[in-house]
Amino acid sequence: MDHAALQGSFPELEIDRHPLGEGRIKVAYGATWGGTPVVLKLVKAALVDDSDGTVQIPERTEREILALAKVNSPRVARVLRDPEVRVIDEEQFLSFLEQRYSDDTLRTRMSPEWPEDRVVDLIHDLLAAVSALSAADLVHRDIKPTNIVFDEDNRPVLLDLDSALHQDLDPLTSESLTGPGTAQYAAPEQFLLRGQVELDFRSDLFSIGVVAFEALTGTHPFGYPDEDWYQRMSRGNLDTDQLRGRCRRSLQELLTRLLLPEPNQRYRKIAMAVEELERCR
Protein backbone atom coordinates (compact mmCIF):
# COMPACT_ATOMS: atom_id res chain seq x y z
CA MET A 1 0.00 0.00 0.00
CA ASP A 2 1.04 3.60 -0.53
CA HIS A 3 2.56 4.67 2.78
CA ALA A 4 1.22 8.22 2.64
CA ALA A 5 -2.32 6.97 2.04
CA LEU A 6 -1.99 4.39 4.78
CA GLN A 7 -0.64 6.91 7.27
CA GLY A 8 -3.37 9.38 6.35
CA SER A 9 -6.04 6.81 7.14
CA PHE A 10 -4.60 6.16 10.62
CA PRO A 11 -3.64 9.62 11.94
CA GLU A 12 -3.51 8.32 15.51
CA LEU A 13 -0.64 5.96 14.58
CA GLU A 14 2.95 6.41 13.46
CA ILE A 15 3.29 3.61 10.93
CA ASP A 16 6.58 2.09 9.76
CA ARG A 17 7.20 2.53 6.06
CA HIS A 18 7.77 -1.16 5.31
CA PRO A 19 5.61 -4.10 6.44
CA LEU A 20 6.73 -6.46 9.19
CA GLY A 21 5.32 -9.34 7.21
CA GLU A 22 2.68 -10.39 4.74
CA GLY A 23 0.60 -13.52 4.43
CA ARG A 24 -2.06 -14.79 2.09
CA ILE A 25 -4.83 -12.89 3.87
CA LYS A 26 -3.25 -10.06 5.89
CA VAL A 27 -0.34 -7.63 5.91
CA ALA A 28 1.21 -6.38 9.18
CA TYR A 29 2.91 -3.05 9.86
CA GLY A 30 4.83 -1.96 12.92
CA ALA A 31 3.44 1.23 14.41
CA THR A 32 3.36 3.40 17.51
CA TRP A 33 0.08 4.32 19.23
CA GLY A 34 0.36 6.98 21.93
CA GLY A 35 3.97 5.97 22.50
CA THR A 36 3.13 2.25 22.69
CA PRO A 37 4.61 -0.12 20.07
CA VAL A 38 1.78 -1.96 18.27
CA VAL A 39 1.14 -3.98 15.13
CA LEU A 40 -1.39 -2.78 12.57
CA LYS A 41 -2.88 -5.69 10.64
CA LEU A 42 -4.91 -5.14 7.49
CA VAL A 43 -6.99 -7.67 5.59
CA LYS A 44 -5.56 -7.35 2.08
CA ALA A 45 -8.80 -7.76 0.14
CA ALA A 46 -10.85 -4.56 0.01
CA LEU A 47 -14.34 -4.83 1.45
CA VAL A 48 -17.47 -4.24 -0.60
CA ASP A 49 -20.87 -2.81 0.34
CA ASP A 50 -24.09 -4.78 0.28
CA SER A 51 -27.06 -3.37 -1.59
CA ASP A 52 -28.24 -1.68 1.61
CA GLY A 53 -24.89 0.08 2.05
CA THR A 54 -23.56 -2.07 4.90
CA VAL A 55 -20.01 -3.38 4.71
CA GLN A 56 -19.74 -7.04 3.81
CA ILE A 57 -17.02 -8.77 5.85
CA PRO A 58 -15.93 -12.26 4.69
CA GLU A 59 -17.13 -14.96 7.06
CA ARG A 60 -13.64 -16.33 7.68
CA THR A 61 -12.52 -12.86 8.76
CA GLU A 62 -15.58 -12.56 10.99
CA ARG A 63 -14.59 -15.83 12.64
CA GLU A 64 -11.07 -14.59 13.29
CA ILE A 65 -12.53 -11.49 14.94
CA LEU A 66 -14.72 -13.76 17.08
CA ALA A 67 -11.75 -15.92 18.03
CA LEU A 68 -9.67 -12.91 19.05
CA ALA A 69 -12.52 -11.70 21.26
CA LYS A 70 -13.03 -15.10 22.91
CA VAL A 71 -9.46 -15.71 24.11
CA ASN A 72 -7.79 -13.86 26.96
CA SER A 73 -4.34 -15.28 27.69
CA PRO A 74 -0.83 -13.78 27.86
CA ARG A 75 0.29 -16.72 25.73
CA VAL A 76 -2.01 -15.78 22.83
CA ALA A 77 -1.67 -12.53 20.86
CA ARG A 78 -3.81 -9.75 22.32
CA VAL A 79 -5.98 -7.32 20.38
CA LEU A 80 -5.80 -3.78 21.76
CA ARG A 81 -9.03 -2.44 20.26
CA ASP A 82 -11.98 -3.74 18.33
CA PRO A 83 -11.43 -4.37 14.61
CA GLU A 84 -12.65 -1.53 12.44
CA VAL A 85 -13.03 -0.53 8.81
CA ARG A 86 -10.90 2.33 7.44
CA VAL A 87 -10.92 3.92 4.00
CA ILE A 88 -7.52 3.81 2.23
CA ASP A 89 -7.26 5.21 -1.29
CA GLU A 90 -11.05 5.24 -1.55
CA GLU A 91 -11.37 1.53 -0.69
CA GLN A 92 -12.49 0.00 2.59
CA PHE A 93 -10.18 -2.30 4.55
CA LEU A 94 -10.66 -4.14 7.81
CA SER A 95 -7.96 -3.39 10.38
CA PHE A 96 -6.78 -4.90 13.67
CA LEU A 97 -4.49 -3.37 16.26
CA GLU A 98 -2.47 -5.93 18.20
CA GLN A 99 0.09 -5.79 20.93
CA ARG A 100 3.60 -5.79 19.48
CA TYR A 101 5.88 -8.59 20.50
CA SER A 102 9.36 -9.52 19.26
CA ASP A 103 9.99 -8.92 15.56
CA ASP A 104 11.65 -12.33 15.32
CA THR A 105 9.91 -15.69 15.67
CA LEU A 106 10.75 -19.05 17.15
CA ARG A 107 12.00 -20.04 13.70
CA THR A 108 14.84 -17.50 13.89
CA ARG A 109 15.65 -18.40 17.51
CA MET A 110 15.80 -22.17 17.08
CA SER A 111 19.38 -22.21 15.83
CA PRO A 112 21.41 -23.46 17.60
CA GLU A 113 19.28 -26.13 19.22
CA TRP A 114 17.75 -25.31 22.59
CA PRO A 115 18.78 -26.98 25.87
CA GLU A 116 16.34 -29.32 27.55
CA ASP A 117 15.17 -26.93 30.28
CA ARG A 118 14.35 -24.22 27.75
CA VAL A 119 12.33 -26.68 25.64
CA VAL A 120 10.40 -27.72 28.75
CA ASP A 121 9.51 -24.07 29.36
CA LEU A 122 8.48 -23.70 25.71
CA ILE A 123 6.14 -26.70 25.93
CA HIS A 124 4.68 -25.38 29.20
CA ASP A 125 3.77 -22.02 27.68
CA LEU A 126 2.39 -23.51 24.47
CA LEU A 127 0.22 -25.86 26.53
CA ALA A 128 -1.09 -22.79 28.36
CA ALA A 129 -1.96 -21.20 25.02
CA VAL A 130 -3.77 -24.32 23.79
CA SER A 131 -5.61 -24.60 27.11
CA ALA A 132 -6.94 -21.04 26.69
CA LEU A 133 -7.98 -21.79 23.11
CA SER A 134 -9.67 -25.04 24.06
CA ALA A 135 -11.62 -23.30 26.85
CA ALA A 136 -13.00 -21.01 24.13
CA ASP A 137 -13.93 -23.99 21.88
CA LEU A 138 -11.08 -23.22 19.49
CA VAL A 139 -8.45 -25.40 17.83
CA HIS A 140 -5.54 -23.36 16.44
CA ARG A 141 -4.66 -25.84 13.65
CA ASP A 142 -1.48 -24.01 12.59
CA ILE A 143 0.99 -24.01 15.49
CA LYS A 144 4.45 -23.68 13.95
CA PRO A 145 7.68 -21.76 14.65
CA THR A 146 6.76 -18.78 12.45
CA ASN A 147 3.49 -18.35 14.39
CA ILE A 148 5.31 -18.05 17.72
CA VAL A 149 6.85 -14.77 18.88
CA PHE A 150 8.10 -13.58 22.28
CA ASP A 151 6.96 -11.06 24.87
CA GLU A 152 9.16 -8.68 26.87
CA ASP A 153 9.99 -11.52 29.26
CA ASN A 154 11.10 -13.73 26.35
CA ARG A 155 8.14 -16.05 26.83
CA PRO A 156 6.39 -17.42 23.73
CA VAL A 157 3.14 -15.97 22.40
CA LEU A 158 0.99 -17.74 19.81
CA LEU A 159 -0.13 -15.70 16.78
CA ASP A 160 -2.64 -15.96 13.94
CA LEU A 161 -6.08 -17.33 14.67
CA ASP A 162 -7.26 -16.96 11.08
CA SER A 163 -7.09 -20.75 10.64
CA ALA A 164 -8.68 -21.55 14.00
CA LEU A 165 -11.47 -24.12 14.06
CA HIS A 166 -14.56 -23.03 15.99
CA GLN A 167 -15.88 -26.24 17.48
CA ASP A 168 -19.22 -24.61 18.29
CA LEU A 169 -19.84 -23.42 14.70
CA ASP A 170 -20.49 -25.23 11.45
CA PRO A 171 -17.42 -25.57 9.17
CA LEU A 172 -17.07 -23.04 6.38
CA THR A 173 -16.47 -25.79 3.84
CA SER A 174 -18.13 -29.20 3.66
CA GLU A 175 -15.90 -31.16 1.29
CA SER A 176 -12.30 -30.52 2.18
CA LEU A 177 -9.53 -31.75 4.41
CA THR A 178 -10.09 -31.34 8.12
CA GLY A 179 -7.16 -28.85 8.14
CA PRO A 180 -6.00 -26.13 7.27
CA GLY A 181 -2.55 -26.01 8.70
CA THR A 182 1.04 -26.25 7.56
CA ALA A 183 1.74 -29.79 6.43
CA GLN A 184 4.93 -30.52 8.36
CA TYR A 185 3.41 -29.29 11.64
CA ALA A 186 -0.12 -30.66 11.22
CA ALA A 187 -1.43 -33.75 12.99
CA PRO A 188 -2.21 -36.81 10.85
CA GLU A 189 -5.97 -36.34 11.32
CA GLN A 190 -5.76 -32.93 9.64
CA PHE A 191 -5.11 -34.75 6.37
CA LEU A 192 -8.37 -36.69 6.56
CA LEU A 193 -11.58 -35.68 4.86
CA ARG A 194 -14.07 -33.76 6.95
CA GLY A 195 -16.54 -36.14 8.57
CA GLN A 196 -13.95 -38.85 9.17
CA VAL A 197 -12.66 -37.21 12.35
CA GLU A 198 -13.42 -34.26 14.61
CA LEU A 199 -10.48 -32.10 15.58
CA ASP A 200 -9.91 -30.93 19.13
CA PHE A 201 -7.02 -29.76 21.32
CA ARG A 202 -5.19 -33.05 20.74
CA SER A 203 -4.34 -31.94 17.19
CA ASP A 204 -2.68 -28.86 18.66
CA LEU A 205 -0.82 -31.09 21.12
CA PHE A 206 0.69 -32.94 18.16
CA SER A 207 1.86 -29.65 16.63
CA ILE A 208 3.44 -28.65 19.95
CA GLY A 209 5.31 -31.95 19.88
CA VAL A 210 6.69 -31.25 16.42
CA VAL A 211 7.76 -27.71 17.36
CA ALA A 212 9.41 -28.84 20.61
CA PHE A 213 11.19 -31.77 18.96
CA GLU A 214 12.56 -29.43 16.33
CA ALA A 215 13.69 -26.85 18.90
CA LEU A 216 15.49 -29.56 20.86
CA THR A 217 17.17 -31.43 18.00
CA GLY A 218 17.18 -29.10 15.00
CA THR A 219 15.44 -31.84 13.00
CA HIS A 220 11.85 -32.78 12.21
CA PRO A 221 10.58 -35.80 14.19
CA PHE A 222 9.53 -37.62 11.01
CA GLY A 223 12.03 -36.14 8.57
CA TYR A 224 11.11 -33.29 6.28
CA PRO A 225 8.45 -33.98 3.65
CA ASP A 226 9.31 -36.45 0.95
CA GLU A 227 7.31 -39.20 -0.71
CA ASP A 228 7.33 -41.34 2.47
CA TRP A 229 6.93 -38.56 5.02
CA TYR A 230 3.17 -38.86 5.59
CA GLN A 231 3.43 -42.63 5.96
CA ARG A 232 6.12 -42.27 8.63
CA MET A 233 4.01 -39.73 10.52
CA SER A 234 0.71 -41.60 10.27
CA ARG A 235 2.39 -44.82 11.45
CA GLY A 236 4.18 -43.09 14.34
CA ASN A 237 7.67 -43.86 13.00
CA LEU A 238 9.31 -41.24 15.23
CA ASP A 239 13.04 -40.62 14.85
CA THR A 240 13.79 -41.25 18.55
CA ASP A 241 17.54 -41.57 17.86
CA GLN A 242 17.64 -37.78 17.66
CA LEU A 243 16.49 -37.53 21.29
CA ARG A 244 19.10 -39.79 22.84
CA GLY A 245 21.71 -37.82 24.71
CA ARG A 246 19.77 -34.56 24.32
CA CYS A 247 17.22 -34.95 27.10
CA ARG A 248 16.12 -37.13 29.97
CA ARG A 249 13.85 -40.12 29.46
CA SER A 250 10.89 -38.24 30.98
CA LEU A 251 10.98 -35.63 28.21
CA GLN A 252 11.54 -38.31 25.56
CA GLU A 253 8.40 -40.08 26.78
CA LEU A 254 6.35 -36.88 26.80
CA LEU A 255 7.38 -35.93 23.26
CA THR A 256 6.73 -39.46 22.05
CA ARG A 257 3.20 -39.36 23.45
CA LEU A 258 2.45 -35.93 21.99
CA LEU A 259 3.48 -37.28 18.59
CA LEU A 260 1.45 -40.48 18.54
CA PRO A 261 -0.53 -40.80 15.29
CA GLU A 262 -4.02 -41.30 16.77
CA PRO A 263 -5.65 -38.49 18.79
CA ASN A 264 -6.91 -40.95 21.44
CA GLN A 265 -3.33 -42.10 22.02
CA ARG A 266 -2.26 -38.63 23.11
CA TYR A 267 -3.17 -36.96 26.39
CA ARG A 268 -6.90 -37.01 27.12
CA LYS A 269 -6.64 -33.72 29.01
CA ILE A 270 -4.21 -30.84 28.69
CA ALA A 271 -3.76 -30.95 32.46
CA MET A 272 -2.37 -34.49 32.11
CA ALA A 273 0.33 -33.23 29.73
CA VAL A 274 1.15 -30.38 32.13
CA GLU A 275 1.46 -32.85 35.01
CA GLU A 276 3.77 -35.08 32.98
CA LEU A 277 5.82 -32.05 31.97
CA GLU A 278 6.49 -31.14 35.59
CA ARG A 279 8.31 -34.47 35.94
CA CYS A 280 10.72 -33.29 33.23
CA ARG A 281 12.06 -30.42 35.34
C-alpha positions, 0 to 999 in steps of 0.5 A: 500500500502507498505509505502516505495513504496508509498513514493518512487513514490512521492519523492516531498511529505512526506507521513504519514505512515497510511491512513487518510481514505479509501472508495470504490474507493479511499484511502487518505493519509496525506502528506506535500508538500513543507511545506504545509499540503496536502492530497494525494488521490489514486484511488485504482484500478490500471490502465491498458494500451490500445493496443496503450500504452495509459493509460485507465482511468475509465470514472467515474474517468474521470468525477470526474477529470472534476468536480474538474476542473469545481468548484472553491469555498472555500466551495468545496474541492480544488485540488492543481495540476492536477491529474496524473498517478504514478507507484507504485510497477510496477503498475499505479495509478491515484493520486490527491493532495488536500488541507488538511482540518480538519482531523475530519468531521461534524459527529464527531463535531455534538455531542453535538447538535449545537446551532441555530446560528451555524446551520444557519451558516452551512446551509449558507455555504452548500448553497454556496457550492451547488450554486457553484456546480449548476453553474457548472452543477453538483449535488453532490448527497451525501451530508452527515456529513462524506463528510463535513470537516472544513477549518482553519476558522472552516467553512465547506468544501464539499468533494468527487465529485466522485458521482456527477451528470453531468447534461450536460453529459449522465448518465453512467448507463441507468437502475438504480436508479437516485442516487447514494447517502447515503440512509438516506441523499438522497432525495426521488427522488434519489430512483426513476428509471432513466427517472422518474425524473431529479435531480438538485440542489433541491436534494442537498437542501434536503440533506442539510436539513437532515444534518442541522436537525441532527446537530440541534437536534441530530436526523434524521428528519424522524427517522433512516432507518427501514421498514417504513422510506422511506414511512415517508420521501416520504410522508413528515412526518417530526418529527417537535416535535424535532424542538420545543424549539430548534430554532425559527419558521423561521428556523423551516419553512426553514428546513421544506421546504428543506425537502419537498418530491417533488423537486418542493415544495422546493426552486425554486432558491438557492438564495431564500433559502439564502434570507429565511435563512437571516431571521433566524439570 
